Amino acid sequence: MTIILGIDPGSRITGYGVVDLQGNKTTYLGCGCVRVTDLGLAARLNQIFTALQSVIQQFQPHEVAVEQVFLHQNPSVALKLGQARGAAIVAASQHTLSLTEYSPREIKQAVVGFGAAKKEQVQEMVRILLNLNKRPVVDAADALAVALCHAHSRKHKLREEL
């Protein structure tokens, strides 16, 4: 049993998704979004950090996977995303959790089979792969996709070692 926390960092909404990997079976445990208030940047980063600390305490993951920041046309937006990502990474490191990073293209490739998949396609494949009744909201679905990508990568590495 390996519990994986996937994180889709954002400066306004940070998604999280938690799955349990047992052998070849991946089971949904939970997901949600950290929606920060319109306070200053430092307060928003603290909210992300604190909320993810609570998620980690609740689910007790063994490993964490985080989406890398994609290159954005607006450097200010990319910087804020990077800072939100940093808050998520520090939350994981406070619990000495193993952390792996994946590019958006790697995540979409692992979950949808197409590295340029649209958000709706990711949501639907997450729903199907985790046998959910309905699609998770976009940011939570993206975080679950990060966790599924890590689970897939982990299974692939185990096969290579055998």
N, CA and C atoms as an extended XYZ file, in Angstrom:
486
Properties=species:S:1:pos:R:3:atomname:S:1:resname:S:1:resid:I:1 pbc="F F F"
N         0.850       -1.181        0.000 N   MET     1
C         0.000        0.000        0.000 CA  MET     1
C         0.893        1.241        0.000 C   MET     1
N         0.695        2.089       -0.998 N   THR     2
C         1.415        3.354       -1.087 CA  THR     2
C         0.396        4.456       -1.332 C   THR     2
N         0.309        5.380       -0.404 N   ILE     3
C        -0.601        6.507       -0.559 CA  ILE     3
C         0.172        7.642       -1.216 C   ILE     3
N        -0.404        8.157       -2.320 N   ILE     4
C         0.245        9.204       -3.111 CA  ILE     4
C        -0.621       10.461       -3.090 C   ILE     4
N         0.014       11.576       -2.752 N   LEU     5
C        -0.640       12.882       -2.798 CA  LEU     5
C        -0.162       13.600       -4.048 C   LEU     5
N        -1.086       13.954       -4.927 N   GLY     6
C        -0.774       14.738       -6.117 CA  GLY     6
C        -1.176       16.179       -5.877 C   GLY     6
N        -0.335       17.109       -6.316 N   ILE     7
C        -0.615       18.534       -6.107 CA  ILE     7
C        -0.496       19.282       -7.425 C   ILE     7
N        -1.531       20.075       -7.719 N   ASP     8
C        -1.548       20.975       -8.867 CA  ASP     8
C        -1.506       22.393       -8.307 C   ASP     8
N        -0.292       22.985       -8.190 N   PRO     9
C        -0.176       24.278       -7.529 CA  PRO     9
C        -0.730       25.426       -8.356 C   PRO     9
N        -1.335       26.375       -7.665 N   GLY    10
C        -1.831       27.587       -8.286 CA  GLY    10
C        -1.803       28.706       -7.268 C   GLY    10
N        -1.660       29.938       -7.727 N   SER    11
C        -1.582       31.061       -6.795 CA  SER    11
C        -2.946       31.428       -6.223 C   SER    11
N        -4.016       31.023       -6.873 N   ARG    12
C        -5.378       31.274       -6.383 CA  ARG    12
C        -6.079       29.980       -5.956 C   ARG    12
N        -5.881       28.919       -6.753 N   ILE    13
C        -6.484       27.616       -6.442 CA  ILE    13
C        -5.407       26.555       -6.597 C   ILE    13
N        -5.172       25.812       -5.534 N   THR    14
C        -4.244       24.686       -5.563 CA  THR    14
C        -5.065       23.420       -5.385 C   THR    14
N        -4.976       22.531       -6.361 N   GLY    15
C        -5.711       21.272       -6.276 CA  GLY    15
C        -4.867       20.201       -5.607 C   GLY    15
N        -5.544       19.287       -4.912 N   TYR    16
C        -4.860       18.125       -4.355 CA  TYR    16
C        -5.711       16.884       -4.610 C   TYR    16
N        -5.030       15.772       -4.787 N   GLY    17
C        -5.708       14.501       -5.009 CA  GLY    17
C        -4.908       13.395       -4.360 C   GLY    17
N        -5.603       12.459       -3.740 N   VAL    18
C        -4.938       11.389       -3.001 CA  VAL    18
C        -5.437       10.041       -3.516 C   VAL    18
N        -4.479        9.170       -3.850 N   VAL    19
C        -4.797        7.819       -4.309 CA  VAL    19
C        -3.981        6.809       -3.516 C   VAL    19
N        -4.473        5.589       -3.512 N   ASP    20
C        -3.783        4.479       -2.858 CA  ASP    20
C        -3.391        3.480       -3.932 C   ASP    20
N        -2.110        3.187       -4.018 N   LEU    21
C        -1.599        2.237       -5.004 CA  LEU    21
C        -1.286        0.928       -4.299 C   LEU    21
N        -1.997       -0.118       -4.697 N   GLN    22
C        -1.754       -1.463       -4.170 CA  GLN    22
C        -1.570       -2.393       -5.355 C   GLN    22
N        -0.334       -2.816       -5.571 N   GLY    23
C        -0.039       -3.642       -6.737 CA  GLY    23
C        -0.310       -2.863       -8.002 C   GLY    23
N        -1.202       -3.379       -8.849 N   ASN    24
C        -1.580       -2.691      -10.083 CA  ASN    24
C        -2.863       -1.890       -9.949 C   ASN    24
N        -3.454       -1.871       -8.761 N   LYS    25
C        -4.729       -1.202       -8.557 CA  LYS    25
C        -4.538        0.145       -7.863 C   LYS    25
N        -5.140        1.166       -8.446 N   THR    26
C        -5.094        2.511       -7.874 CA  THR    26
C        -6.504        2.883       -7.432 C   THR    26
N        -6.638        3.276       -6.169 N   THR    27
C        -7.934        3.585       -5.582 CA  THR    27
C        -7.985        5.045       -5.147 C   THR    27
N        -9.113        5.669       -5.408 N   TYR    28
C        -9.348        7.062       -5.003 CA  TYR    28
C        -9.540        7.146       -3.495 C   TYR    28
N        -8.849        8.097       -2.857 N   LEU    29
C        -9.039        8.338       -1.425 CA  LEU    29
C        -9.671        9.694       -1.149 C   LEU    29
N        -9.347       10.698       -1.960 N   GLY    30
C        -9.926       12.016       -1.728 CA  GLY    30
C        -9.303       13.060       -2.633 C   GLY    30
N        -9.965       14.216       -2.713 N   CYS    31
C        -9.438       15.330       -3.491 CA  CYS    31
C       -10.124       16.603       -3.048 C   CYS    31
N        -9.582       17.708       -3.483 N   GLY    32
C       -10.180       18.991       -3.150 CA  GLY    32
C        -9.341       20.131       -3.678 C   GLY    32
N        -9.725       21.326       -3.280 N   CYS    33
C        -9.029       22.535       -3.717 CA  CYS    33
C        -8.783       23.446       -2.530 C   CYS    33
N        -7.631       24.048       -2.537 N   VAL    34
C        -7.301       25.087       -1.578 CA  VAL    34
C        -7.549       26.401       -2.303 C   VAL    34
N        -8.576       27.108       -1.885 N   ARG    35
C        -8.914       28.389       -2.518 CA  ARG    35
C        -8.458       29.492       -1.562 C   ARG    35
N        -7.512       30.286       -2.022 N   VAL    36
C        -6.959       31.313       -1.152 CA  VAL    36
C        -7.734       32.609       -1.284 C   VAL    36
N        -7.684       33.399       -0.244 N   THR    37
C        -8.410       34.666       -0.213 CA  THR    37
C        -7.639       35.738       -0.969 C   THR    37
N        -8.214       36.903       -1.057 N   ASP    38
C        -7.597       38.018       -1.785 CA  ASP    38
C        -6.637       38.806       -0.905 C   ASP    38
N        -5.908       38.121       -0.070 N   LEU    39
C        -4.899       38.786        0.750 CA  LEU    39
C        -3.623       38.941       -0.057 C   LEU    39
N        -2.586       39.436        0.559 N   GLY    40
C        -1.296       39.584       -0.107 CA  GLY    40
C        -0.686       38.228       -0.415 C   GLY    40
N         0.371       38.239       -1.208 N   LEU    41
C         1.009       37.008       -1.653 CA  LEU    41
C         1.495       36.152       -0.483 C   LEU    41
N         2.152       36.763        0.484 N   ALA    42
C         2.680       36.004        1.623 CA  ALA    42
C         1.561       35.280        2.372 C   ALA    42
N         0.440       35.936        2.566 N   ALA    43
C        -0.696       35.321        3.262 CA  ALA    43
C        -1.279       34.183        2.429 C   ALA    43
N        -1.346       34.357        1.104 N   ARG    44
C        -1.859       33.289        0.238 CA  ARG    44
C        -0.947       32.068        0.279 C   ARG    44
N         0.370       32.294        0.231 N   LEU    45
C         1.321       31.180        0.297 CA  LEU    45
C         1.205       30.454        1.631 C   LEU    45
N         0.995       31.213        2.692 N   ASN    46
C         0.808       30.595        4.003 CA  ASN    46
C        -0.472       29.763        4.041 C   ASN    46
N        -1.528       30.239        3.415 N   GLN    47
C        -2.775       29.472        3.357 CA  GLN    47
C        -2.569       28.160        2.607 C   GLN    47
N        -1.845       28.199        1.491 N   ILE    48
C        -1.559       26.978        0.723 CA  ILE    48
C        -0.760       26.009        1.579 C   ILE    48
N         0.301       26.501        2.202 N   PHE    49
C         1.155       25.680        3.053 CA  PHE    49
C         0.346       25.041        4.185 C   PHE    49
N        -0.431       25.843        4.894 N   THR    50
C        -1.204       25.354        6.045 CA  THR    50
C        -2.250       24.336        5.616 C   THR    50
N        -2.955       24.612        4.525 N   ALA    51
C        -3.990       23.683        4.050 CA  ALA    51
C        -3.370       22.353        3.629 C   ALA    51
N        -2.232       22.401        2.933 N   LEU    52
C        -1.589       21.153        2.511 CA  LEU    52
C        -1.017       20.390        3.704 C   LEU    52
N        -0.587       21.105        4.730 N   GLN    53
C        -0.161       20.442        5.969 CA  GLN    53
C        -1.326       19.632        6.543 C   GLN    53
N        -2.516       20.208        6.533 N   SER    54
C        -3.715       19.511        7.034 CA  SER    54
C        -4.050       18.290        6.186 C   SER    54
N        -3.929       18.436        4.864 N   VAL    55
C        -4.191       17.312        3.956 CA  VAL    55
C        -3.200       16.180        4.239 C   VAL    55
N        -1.949       16.529        4.428 N   ILE    56
C        -0.925       15.525        4.719 CA  ILE    56
C        -1.213       14.833        6.049 C   ILE    56
N        -1.610       15.587        7.044 N   GLN    57
C        -1.950       14.980        8.334 CA  GLN    57
C        -3.170       14.072        8.228 C   GLN    57
N        -4.148       14.479        7.428 N   GLN    58
C        -5.368       13.683        7.269 CA  GLN    58
C        -5.113       12.368        6.544 C   GLN    58
N        -4.395       12.415        5.413 N   PHE    59
C        -4.243       11.225        4.571 CA  PHE    59
C        -2.956       10.439        4.803 C   PHE    59
N        -1.982       11.033        5.456 N   GLN    60
C        -0.709       10.363        5.748 CA  GLN    60
C        -0.081        9.735        4.496 C   GLN    60
N         0.156       10.541        3.442 N   PRO    61
C         0.739        9.971        2.219 CA  PRO    61
C         2.176        9.503        2.447 C   PRO    61
N         2.575        8.553        1.612 N   HIS    62
C         3.952        8.064        1.632 CA  HIS    62
C         4.821        8.836        0.646 C   HIS    62
N         4.189        9.315       -0.427 N   GLU    63
C         4.904       10.016       -1.485 CA  GLU    63
C         4.056       11.173       -1.995 C   GLU    63
N         4.741       12.190       -2.523 N   VAL    64
C         4.069       13.367       -3.067 CA  VAL    64
C         4.564       13.599       -4.490 C   VAL    64
N         3.651       13.966       -5.366 N   ALA    65
C         3.988       14.320       -6.739 CA  ALA    65
C         3.420       15.714       -7.014 C   ALA    65
N         4.212       16.551       -7.650 N   VAL    66
C         3.828       17.940       -7.908 CA  VAL    66
C         3.998       18.252       -9.384 C   VAL    66
N         3.039       19.002       -9.919 N   GLU    67
C         3.163       19.443      -11.309 CA  GLU    67
C         4.178       20.572      -11.389 C   GLU    67
N         5.059       20.471      -12.373 N   GLN    68
C         6.038       21.534      -12.599 CA  GLN    68
C         5.341       22.752      -13.185 C   GLN    68
N         5.944       23.903      -12.997 N   VAL    69
C         5.408       25.137      -13.568 CA  VAL    69
C         5.709       25.140      -15.060 C   VAL    69
N         4.685       25.385      -15.860 N   PHE    70
C         4.901       25.496      -17.294 CA  PHE    70
C         5.352       26.920      -17.608 C   PHE    70
N         6.085       27.073      -18.698 N   LEU    71
C         6.528       28.412      -19.090 CA  LEU    71
C         5.318       29.209      -19.547 C   LEU    71
N         5.110       30.315      -18.922 N   HIS    72
C         3.941       31.143      -19.186 CA  HIS    72
C         4.383       32.402      -19.913 C   HIS    72
N         3.501       32.957      -20.743 N   GLN    73
C         3.841       34.178      -21.472 CA  GLN    73
C         4.071       35.350      -20.527 C   GLN    73
N         3.386       35.355      -19.391 N   ASN    74
C         3.505       36.436      -18.431 CA  ASN    74
C         4.458       36.001      -17.316 C   ASN    74
N         5.654       36.575      -17.245 N   PRO    75
C         6.625       36.164      -16.220 CA  PRO    75
C         6.103       36.322      -14.794 C   PRO    75
N         5.276       37.317      -14.559 N   SER    76
C         4.712       37.537      -13.224 CA  SER    76
C         3.834       36.364      -12.798 C   SER    76
N         3.039       35.845      -13.727 N   VAL    77
C         2.174       34.697      -13.441 CA  VAL    77
C         3.035       33.457      -13.174 C   VAL    77
N         4.053       33.245      -13.984 N   ALA    78
C         4.938       32.093      -13.799 CA  ALA    78
C         5.625       32.157      -12.444 C   ALA    78
N         6.038       33.355      -12.039 N   LEU    79
C         6.695       33.523      -10.749 CA  LEU    79
C         5.740       33.182       -9.605 C   LEU    79
N         4.502       33.650       -9.685 N   LYS    80
C         3.514       33.358       -8.631 CA  LYS    80
C         3.216       31.867       -8.568 C   LYS    80
N         3.108       31.217       -9.735 N   LEU    81
C         2.892       29.771       -9.749 CA  LEU    81
C         4.065       29.041       -9.103 C   LEU    81
N         5.261       29.509       -9.405 N   GLY    82
C         6.456       28.919       -8.807 CA  GLY    82
C         6.481       29.073       -7.294 C   GLY    82
N         6.004       30.211       -6.814 N   GLN    83
C         5.961       30.431       -5.368 CA  GLN    83
C         4.921       29.524       -4.707 C   GLN    83
N         3.775       29.348       -5.348 N   ALA    84
C         2.756       28.436       -4.815 CA  ALA    84
C         3.300       27.013       -4.798 C   ALA    84
N         4.005       26.655       -5.833 N   ARG    85
C         4.638       25.342       -5.915 CA  ARG    85
C         5.649       25.175       -4.783 C   ARG    85
N         6.403       26.228       -4.502 N   GLY    86
C         7.368       26.201       -3.403 CA  GLY    86
C         6.695       25.967       -2.061 C   GLY    86
N         5.552       26.603       -1.837 N   ALA    87
C         4.812       26.396       -0.584 CA  ALA    87
C         4.373       24.937       -0.462 C   ALA    87
N         3.952       24.348       -1.578 N   ALA    88
C         3.544       22.935       -1.573 CA  ALA    88
C         4.732       22.023       -1.298 C   ALA    88
N         5.865       22.331       -1.898 N   ILE    89
C         7.062       21.509       -1.707 CA  ILE    89
C         7.541       21.585       -0.259 C   ILE    89
N         7.497       22.771        0.327 N   VAL    90
C         7.910       22.911        1.731 CA  VAL    90
C         6.953       22.135        2.643 C   VAL    90
N         5.662       22.159        2.347 N   ALA    91
C         4.696       21.389        3.154 CA  ALA    91
C         5.066       19.908        3.132 C   ALA    91
N         5.420       19.389        1.966 N   ALA    92
C         5.813       17.975        1.857 CA  ALA    92
C         7.134       17.723        2.570 C   ALA    92
N         8.074       18.647        2.419 N   SER    93
C         9.391       18.436        3.026 CA  SER    93
C         9.337       18.496        4.549 C   SER    93
N         8.384       19.219        5.097 N   GLN    94
C         8.224       19.285        6.548 CA  GLN    94
C         7.889       17.917        7.132 C   GLN    94
N         7.336       17.049        6.285 N   HIS    95
C         6.981       15.689        6.711 CA  HIS    95
C         7.961       14.660        6.147 C   HIS    95
N         9.080       15.139        5.622 N   THR    96
C        10.128       14.306        5.002 CA  THR    96
C         9.556       13.279        4.017 C   THR    96
N         8.644       13.743        3.184 N   LEU    97
C         8.030       12.869        2.186 CA  LEU    97
C         8.842       12.890        0.895 C   LEU    97
N         8.910       11.746        0.250 N   SER    98
C         9.539       11.641       -1.064 CA  SER    98
C         8.722       12.492       -2.036 C   SER    98
N         9.404       13.305       -2.854 N   LEU    99
C         8.710       14.211       -3.756 CA  LEU    99
C         9.242       14.047       -5.168 C   LEU    99
N         8.313       13.933       -6.127 N   THR   100
C         8.669       13.808       -7.535 CA  THR   100
C         7.902       14.867       -8.313 C   THR   100
N         8.542       15.424       -9.335 N   GLU   101
C         7.916       16.454      -10.155 CA  GLU   101
C         7.668       15.926      -11.568 C   GLU   101
N         6.555       16.357      -12.160 N   TYR   102
C         6.201       15.947      -13.513 CA  TYR   102
C         5.759       17.168      -14.311 C   TYR   102
N         6.099       17.178      -15.587 N   SER   103
C         5.660       18.269      -16.460 CA  SER   103
C         4.195       18.049      -16.819 C   SER   103
N         3.487       19.115      -17.182 N   PRO   104
C         2.099       18.961      -17.613 CA  PRO   104
C         1.953       17.956      -18.761 C   PRO   104
N         2.896       17.953      -19.683 N   ARG   105
C         2.849       17.036      -20.830 CA  ARG   105
C         2.980       15.582      -20.365 C   ARG   105
N         3.892       15.310      -19.428 N   GLU   106
C         4.065       13.952      -18.894 CA  GLU   106
C         2.783       13.467      -18.219 C   GLU   106
N         2.152       14.351      -17.476 N   ILE   107
C         0.933       13.999      -16.745 CA  ILE   107
C        -0.190       13.651      -17.719 C   ILE   107
N        -0.391       14.506      -18.701 N   LYS   108
C        -1.447       14.259      -19.686 CA  LYS   108
C        -1.172       12.991      -20.485 C   LYS   108
N         0.084       12.768      -20.832 N   GLN   109
C         0.462       11.560      -21.571 CA  GLN   109
C         0.146       10.313      -20.752 C   GLN   109
N         0.458       10.335      -19.460 N   ALA   110
C         0.241        9.175      -18.597 CA  ALA   110
C        -1.240        8.888      -18.374 C   ALA   110
N        -2.049        9.935      -18.283 N   VAL   111
C        -3.464        9.756      -17.933 CA  VAL   111
C        -4.358        9.642      -19.159 C   VAL   111
N        -4.111       10.465      -20.162 N   VAL   112
C        -4.978       10.496      -21.346 CA  VAL   112
C        -4.353        9.749      -22.520 C   VAL   112
N        -3.025        9.678      -22.548 N   GLY   113
C        -2.344        9.054      -23.678 CA  GLY   113
C        -1.972       10.055      -24.743 C   GLY   113
N        -2.161       11.351      -24.442 N   PHE   114
C        -1.894       12.424      -25.385 CA  PHE   114
C        -1.388       13.626      -24.588 C   PHE   114
N        -0.146       14.042      -24.842 N   GLY   115
C         0.488       15.092      -24.058 CA  GLY   115
C        -0.104       16.480      -24.180 C   GLY   115
N        -0.963       16.692      -25.177 N   ALA   116
C        -1.595       18.000      -25.355 CA  ALA   116
C        -3.099       17.918      -25.091 C   ALA   116
N        -3.507       16.985      -24.247 N   ALA   117
C        -4.930       16.788      -23.951 CA  ALA   117
C        -5.540       18.036      -23.317 C   ALA   117
N        -6.824       18.206      -23.523 N   LYS   118
C        -7.565       19.330      -22.947 CA  LYS   118
C        -7.998       18.988      -21.523 C   LYS   118
N        -8.333       20.022      -20.756 N   LYS   119
C        -8.747       19.849      -19.358 CA  LYS   119
C        -9.910       18.856      -19.222 C   LYS   119
N       -10.897       18.952      -20.128 N   GLU   120
C       -12.066       18.079      -20.059 CA  GLU   120
C       -11.681       16.613      -20.260 C   GLU   120
N       -10.706       16.382      -21.134 N   GLN   121
C       -10.244       15.014      -21.374 CA  GLN   121
C        -9.552       14.457      -20.128 C   GLN   121
N        -8.764       15.294      -19.453 N   VAL   122
C        -8.101       14.869      -18.220 CA  VAL   122
C        -9.155       14.551      -17.162 C   VAL   122
N       -10.138       15.429      -17.010 N   GLN   123
C       -11.212       15.192      -16.029 CA  GLN   123
C       -11.917       13.863      -16.290 C   GLN   123
N       -12.247       13.615      -17.542 N   GLU   124
C       -12.991       12.397      -17.871 CA  GLU   124
C       -12.144       11.144      -17.652 C   GLU   124
N       -10.885       11.180      -18.028 N   MET   125
C       -10.027       10.004      -17.816 CA  MET   125
C        -9.776        9.753      -16.338 C   MET   125
N        -9.645       10.808      -15.550 N   VAL   126
C        -9.506       10.647      -14.094 CA  VAL   126
C       -10.760        9.973      -13.546 C   VAL   126
N       -11.929       10.429      -14.006 N   ARG   127
C       -13.195        9.827      -13.564 CA  ARG   127
C       -13.232        8.341      -13.902 C   ARG   127
N       -12.844        8.003      -15.110 N   ILE   128
C       -12.878        6.604      -15.560 CA  ILE   128
C       -11.841        5.760      -14.811 C   ILE   128
N       -10.607        6.237      -14.754 N   LEU   129
C        -9.532        5.459      -14.134 CA  LEU   129
C        -9.756        5.206      -12.648 C   LEU   129
N       -10.413        6.157      -11.977 N   LEU   130
C       -10.646        6.003      -10.534 CA  LEU   130
C       -12.080        5.559      -10.222 C   LEU   130
N       -12.844        5.255      -11.280 N   ASN   131
C       -14.209        4.752      -11.110 CA  ASN   131
C       -15.073        5.695      -10.261 C   ASN   131
N       -15.036        6.985      -10.603 N   LEU   132
C       -15.808        7.986       -9.874 CA  LEU   132
C       -17.167        8.180      -10.533 C   LEU   132
N       -18.157        8.587       -9.760 N   ASN   133
C       -19.500        8.813      -10.288 CA  ASN   133
C       -19.586       10.042      -11.181 C   ASN   133
N       -18.770       11.054      -10.878 N   LYS   134
C       -18.777       12.271      -11.688 CA  LYS   134
C       -17.364       12.813      -11.786 C   LYS   134
N       -17.190       13.729      -12.727 N   ARG   135
C       -15.881       14.348      -12.925 CA  ARG   135
C       -15.541       15.245      -11.728 C   ARG   135
N       -14.322       15.167      -11.226 N   PRO   136
C       -13.907       16.122      -10.198 CA  PRO   136
C       -13.761       17.511      -10.824 C   PRO   136
N       -13.820       18.554      -10.005 N   VAL   137
C       -13.587       19.902      -10.522 CA  VAL   137
C       -12.190       19.948      -11.127 C   VAL   137
N       -11.955       20.892      -12.018 N   VAL   138
C       -10.742       20.925      -12.834 CA  VAL   138
C        -9.455       20.831      -12.014 C   VAL   138
N        -9.289       21.678      -11.003 N   ASP   139
C        -8.026       21.693      -10.256 CA  ASP   139
C        -7.815       20.404       -9.463 C   ASP   139
N        -8.882       19.843       -8.905 N   ALA   140
C        -8.777       18.568       -8.191 CA  ALA   140
C        -8.492       17.431       -9.174 C   ALA   140
N        -9.126       17.476      -10.357 N   ALA   141
C        -8.869       16.453      -11.383 CA  ALA   141
C        -7.417       16.514      -11.840 C   ALA   141
N        -6.893       17.718      -12.001 N   ASP   142
C        -5.487       17.866      -12.390 CA  ASP   142
C        -4.565       17.280      -11.321 C   ASP   142
N        -4.882       17.503      -10.058 N   ALA   143
C        -4.067       16.957       -8.967 CA  ALA   143
C        -4.166       15.434       -8.918 C   ALA   143
N        -5.355       14.896       -9.134 N   LEU   144
C        -5.504       13.437       -9.200 CA  LEU   144
C        -4.716       12.881      -10.381 C   LEU   144
N        -4.692       13.625      -11.486 N   ALA   145
C        -3.910       13.200      -12.649 CA  ALA   145
C        -2.417       13.160      -12.307 C   ALA   145
N        -1.954       14.113      -11.503 N   VAL   146
C        -0.555       14.114      -11.063 CA  VAL   146
C        -0.282       12.852      -10.245 C   VAL   146
N        -1.195       12.532       -9.325 N   ALA   147
C        -1.037       11.326       -8.496 CA  ALA   147
C        -1.079       10.068       -9.353 C   ALA   147
N        -1.977       10.021      -10.337 N   LEU   148
C        -2.061        8.862      -11.229 CA  LEU   148
C        -0.803        8.729      -12.084 C   LEU   148
N        -0.278        9.849      -12.537 N   CYS   149
C         0.969        9.837      -13.312 CA  CYS   149
C         2.094        9.243      -12.470 C   CYS   149
N         2.159        9.646      -11.211 N   HIS   150
C         3.200        9.124      -10.325 CA  HIS   150
C         3.004        7.629      -10.081 C   HIS   150
N         1.760        7.224       -9.883 N   ALA   151
C         1.474        5.798       -9.678 CA  ALA   151
C         1.906        5.001      -10.903 C   ALA   151
N         1.590        5.515      -12.090 N   HIS   152
C         1.962        4.846      -13.339 CA  HIS   152
C         3.485        4.770      -13.468 C   HIS   152
N         4.145        5.878      -13.192 N   SER   153
C         5.603        5.932      -13.272 CA  SER   153
C         6.239        4.973      -12.271 C   SER   153
N         5.667        4.907      -11.091 N   ARG   154
C         6.175        4.025      -10.032 CA  ARG   154
C         6.044        2.553      -10.435 C   ARG   154
N         4.889        2.195      -11.009 N   LYS   155
C         4.676        0.816      -11.465 CA  LYS   155
C         5.660        0.475      -12.580 C   LYS   155
N         5.881        1.433      -13.482 N   HIS   156
C         6.796        1.222      -14.605 CA  HIS   156
C         8.222        1.002      -14.100 C   HIS   156
N         8.657        1.790      -13.122 N   LYS   157
C        10.005        1.650      -12.562 CA  LYS   157
C        10.165        0.309      -11.856 C   LYS   157
N         9.112       -0.138      -11.159 N   LEU   158
C         9.175       -1.434      -10.476 CA  LEU   158
C         9.336       -2.568      -11.474 C   LEU   158
N         8.624       -2.466      -12.618 N   ARG   159
C         8.742       -3.503      -13.655 CA  ARG   159
C        10.163       -3.551      -14.214 C   ARG   159
N        10.758       -2.382      -14.406 N   GLU   160
C        12.114       -2.308      -14.946 CA  GLU   160
C        13.135       -2.928      -13.990 C   GLU   160
N        12.881       -2.817      -12.696 N   GLU   161
C        13.802       -3.349      -11.694 CA  GLU   161
C        13.743       -4.866      -11.595 C   GLU   161
N        12.618       -5.453      -12.021 N   LEU   162
C        12.463       -6.912      -11.913 CA  LEU   162
C        13.216       -7.665      -12.964 C   LEU   162
